[in-house]
Amino acid sequence: MLVFLCDDNASERAYLKSLVLGWADRSGSDVCVREYPSAEALLFAYEDGAPDILLLDIEMPGMNGVELAKKLRERREAVQIVFITGYPDFMAEGYEVEALHYLLKPVTPEKLAEVLSRAAEKISRAEKKILLPSDGGRIALPLKEIRYIEARRQYSVICAASGEYRLKVPISELETQLDGYFLRVQRSFIVNLREVLRINRTEVILRSGEAVPISRGMADKIGKKMIELF
């Protein structure tokens, strides 16, 4: 796993790095840690590839940690964000950018280890794939790329970031191959809750702008499920 540390305080970065490497050693995880002294430096480094986990200080000169997190989410980066701060005042904004957790300074080895283990588990779940038949073989489609699945007569249509996949397979059979981030929101639709932007009484609006109809009474169930997951 690739972990980015962003903190304008060099001693804080060194301390956090030692905790991350200690957790990696105890858990048997293969971890690479990179350090950045500012949000601007980290944002520039994203051109060379995104991390799996971001440990992000909030109070920094220039662009602060919350502003950086918002920019990353605008780019649809799936990084697990952990805010580190001396003040709990930013927690509401953390929900907006789907932060995994807040850690208050001084960070303890036990608390950080717990959060890193949660992040590693979420990353593992996000990497699951579904095998789809194609000309001359099969396609391994990451589950996180699927927006929704629709039953159309005798076919199931998988609508994903990479396009549509039309299969002569019952939607109920595909449902057994999905992870806990998917929910049957109506008889003919399964939605990837990672992609849900808004919920109303008759439909969910996805990040792509697409609207998927839901059954009566399903809105509350979807909301509760998303609170559990995110």
C-alpha positions as CSV (number, residue, x, y, z in Angstrom):
1,M,0.0,0.0,0.0
2,L,1.1,3.5,-0.7
3,V,0.6,6.0,2.2
4,F,1.0,9.7,1.8
5,L,1.7,11.9,4.9
6,C,1.0,15.6,4.6
7,D,1.9,17.9,7.5
8,D,3.8,21.2,7.5
9,N,5.6,20.1,10.7
10,A,8.7,17.9,9.9
11,S,8.8,16.3,13.4
12,E,5.1,15.4,13.2
13,R,5.7,13.7,9.8
14,A,8.6,11.7,11.2
15,Y,6.6,10.6,14.2
16,L,3.6,9.5,12.0
17,K,5.9,7.7,9.6
18,S,7.4,5.7,12.5
19,L,3.9,4.7,13.6
20,V,2.8,3.7,10.1
21,L,5.9,1.6,9.6
22,G,5.5,0.0,13.0
23,W,1.9,-0.9,12.2
24,A,3.0,-2.3,8.8
25,D,5.7,-4.5,10.5
26,R,3.2,-5.9,13.1
27,S,0.4,-6.5,10.6
28,G,2.7,-8.0,7.9
29,S,1.6,-5.3,5.4
30,D,3.8,-4.1,2.5
31,V,3.7,-0.3,2.9
32,C,5.5,2.6,1.2
33,V,5.4,6.0,2.9
34,R,5.9,9.3,1.2
35,E,6.0,12.7,3.0
36,Y,4.8,16.1,1.9
37,P,5.2,19.4,3.7
38,S,2.2,21.1,2.1
39,A,-1.1,20.4,0.4
40,E,0.3,22.0,-2.8
41,A,3.3,19.7,-2.9
42,L,1.0,16.6,-2.4
43,L,-1.4,17.7,-5.1
44,F,1.5,18.1,-7.5
45,A,2.7,14.6,-6.6
46,Y,-0.7,13.1,-7.6
47,E,0.3,13.4,-11.2
48,D,2.6,10.4,-10.6
49,G,-0.2,8.3,-9.0
50,A,-2.6,8.4,-6.1
51,P,-2.0,6.8,-2.7
52,D,-4.2,4.2,-1.1
53,I,-4.2,6.1,2.3
54,L,-3.7,9.8,3.0
55,L,-2.9,11.0,6.5
56,L,-3.7,14.6,6.3
57,D,-3.1,17.5,8.7
58,I,-5.8,20.1,8.6
59,E,-4.2,23.3,9.8
60,M,-1.5,24.2,7.2
61,P,-0.3,27.4,5.6
62,G,-1.8,28.0,2.1
63,M,-4.3,25.3,1.1
64,N,-5.5,23.5,4.3
65,G,-6.3,19.8,4.6
66,V,-10.0,20.1,4.1
67,E,-9.6,22.1,0.9
68,L,-7.1,19.5,-0.4
69,A,-9.5,16.7,0.3
70,K,-12.3,18.5,-1.6
71,K,-10.1,18.8,-4.6
72,L,-9.2,15.1,-4.5
73,R,-12.9,14.1,-4.3
74,E,-13.7,16.4,-7.2
75,R,-11.3,14.2,-9.2
76,R,-13.1,11.1,-7.9
77,E,-10.0,9.8,-6.1
78,A,-10.9,6.8,-4.0
79,V,-8.1,7.4,-1.4
80,Q,-8.9,6.6,2.2
81,I,-8.5,10.0,3.9
82,V,-7.6,10.3,7.6
83,F,-7.6,13.8,9.0
84,I,-5.2,14.6,11.8
85,T,-5.8,17.8,13.8
86,G,-5.5,19.4,17.2
87,Y,-9.1,20.7,17.0
88,P,-12.4,18.8,16.4
89,D,-14.0,21.8,14.6
90,F,-13.8,20.4,11.1
91,M,-15.7,17.1,11.6
92,A,-18.8,18.2,9.7
93,E,-16.7,19.0,6.6
94,G,-15.0,15.6,6.9
95,Y,-18.4,13.9,6.2
96,E,-18.7,15.9,3.0
97,V,-15.4,14.5,1.7
98,E,-16.0,11.0,3.0
99,A,-13.1,11.0,5.4
100,L,-12.5,7.6,7.0
101,H,-11.7,9.0,10.4
102,Y,-10.4,11.9,12.5
103,L,-7.4,11.6,14.8
104,L,-6.8,14.2,17.4
105,K,-3.2,15.1,18.2
106,P,-1.2,13.7,19.8
107,V,-1.9,10.6,17.8
108,T,-1.3,7.3,19.8
109,P,0.1,4.2,18.1
110,E,-3.0,2.2,19.1
111,K,-5.5,4.7,17.6
112,L,-3.5,5.0,14.3
113,A,-3.1,1.2,14.0
114,E,-6.9,0.8,14.4
115,V,-7.6,3.3,11.7
116,L,-5.0,1.9,9.3
117,S,-6.4,-1.6,9.7
118,R,-9.9,-0.3,8.9
119,A,-8.5,1.5,5.8
120,A,-6.7,-1.6,4.6
121,E,-9.9,-3.6,5.0
122,K,-11.9,-1.1,2.9
123,I,-9.2,-1.1,0.2
124,S,-9.3,-4.8,0.1
125,R,-13.1,-4.8,-0.4
126,A,-13.0,-2.1,-3.0
127,E,-10.6,-4.1,-5.2
128,K,-13.0,-7.0,-5.7
129,K,-13.9,-7.8,-9.4
130,I,-16.6,-9.6,-11.3
131,L,-15.7,-11.8,-14.3
132,L,-17.7,-11.0,-17.5
133,P,-17.7,-13.0,-20.7
134,S,-16.3,-11.3,-23.8
135,D,-15.1,-12.1,-27.2
136,G,-12.2,-14.6,-26.8
137,G,-12.2,-14.7,-23.1
138,R,-13.3,-12.8,-20.0
139,I,-13.1,-9.3,-18.6
140,A,-12.3,-8.7,-14.9
141,L,-14.4,-5.6,-14.1
142,P,-13.7,-4.0,-10.7
143,L,-16.8,-3.7,-8.6
144,K,-16.1,-0.1,-7.7
145,E,-16.4,0.9,-11.4
146,I,-20.0,-0.4,-11.6
147,R,-22.6,2.4,-11.2
148,Y,-25.7,0.2,-11.3
149,I,-27.2,-2.9,-12.8
150,E,-30.5,-3.0,-14.6
151,A,-32.7,-6.0,-15.6
152,R,-34.0,-5.6,-19.1
153,R,-36.2,-8.5,-20.1
154,Q,-34.0,-11.6,-20.3
155,Y,-30.8,-9.6,-20.0
156,S,-28.9,-7.8,-17.3
157,V,-27.1,-4.6,-18.2
158,I,-24.1,-3.5,-16.1
159,C,-23.6,0.3,-16.4
160,A,-20.0,1.0,-15.5
161,A,-17.5,3.8,-15.9
162,S,-15.9,1.9,-18.8
163,G,-19.3,1.4,-20.7
164,E,-22.3,-0.9,-20.7
165,Y,-22.1,-4.7,-20.6
166,R,-25.1,-6.7,-21.7
167,L,-25.4,-10.2,-20.4
168,K,-27.9,-12.9,-20.8
169,V,-27.8,-13.6,-17.0
170,P,-30.6,-13.0,-14.4
171,I,-29.9,-10.0,-12.2
172,S,-30.4,-12.2,-9.2
173,E,-27.4,-14.3,-10.3
174,L,-25.2,-11.2,-10.7
175,E,-26.3,-10.0,-7.3
176,T,-24.6,-13.0,-5.6
177,Q,-21.2,-11.9,-7.0
178,L,-21.4,-8.3,-5.6
179,D,-20.0,-6.9,-2.3
180,G,-21.8,-5.1,0.5
181,Y,-21.7,-1.8,-1.2
182,F,-24.5,-2.9,-3.6
183,L,-28.2,-2.7,-2.8
184,R,-31.3,-3.8,-4.7
185,V,-33.2,-0.6,-4.7
186,Q,-36.0,-1.8,-6.9
187,R,-37.0,-5.1,-8.6
188,S,-35.1,-4.2,-11.7
189,F,-32.2,-2.2,-10.3
190,I,-29.1,-2.8,-8.1
191,V,-27.1,0.3,-7.2
192,N,-23.5,0.7,-6.2
193,L,-23.8,2.9,-3.0
194,R,-20.3,4.2,-3.6
195,E,-21.8,6.1,-6.6
196,V,-24.8,7.7,-4.8
197,L,-24.7,11.4,-4.6
198,R,-28.3,12.2,-3.5
199,I,-31.4,10.3,-2.4
200,N,-35.0,11.3,-2.7
201,R,-38.3,9.5,-2.3
202,T,-38.5,8.2,-5.9
203,E,-34.9,7.9,-7.1
204,V,-31.2,8.1,-6.3
205,I,-28.9,10.5,-8.2
206,L,-25.5,9.1,-9.0
207,R,-22.2,11.0,-9.2
208,S,-22.4,10.5,-13.0
209,G,-25.7,12.5,-13.0
210,E,-27.8,9.4,-13.8
211,A,-31.1,8.9,-11.9
212,V,-32.1,5.4,-10.8
213,P,-35.7,4.7,-9.7
214,I,-36.2,3.2,-6.2
215,S,-39.1,1.4,-4.6
216,R,-41.5,3.1,-2.2
217,G,-40.0,3.3,1.3
218,M,-36.5,2.4,0.1
219,A,-35.0,5.9,0.6
220,D,-34.7,5.5,4.4
221,K,-33.1,2.0,4.0
222,I,-30.6,3.4,1.5
223,G,-29.7,6.2,3.8
224,K,-29.2,3.9,6.8
225,K,-27.1,1.5,4.8
226,M,-24.8,4.4,3.6
227,I,-24.3,5.6,7.1
228,E,-23.2,2.1,8.1
229,L,-20.8,1.8,5.2
230,F,-19.3,5.3,5.0
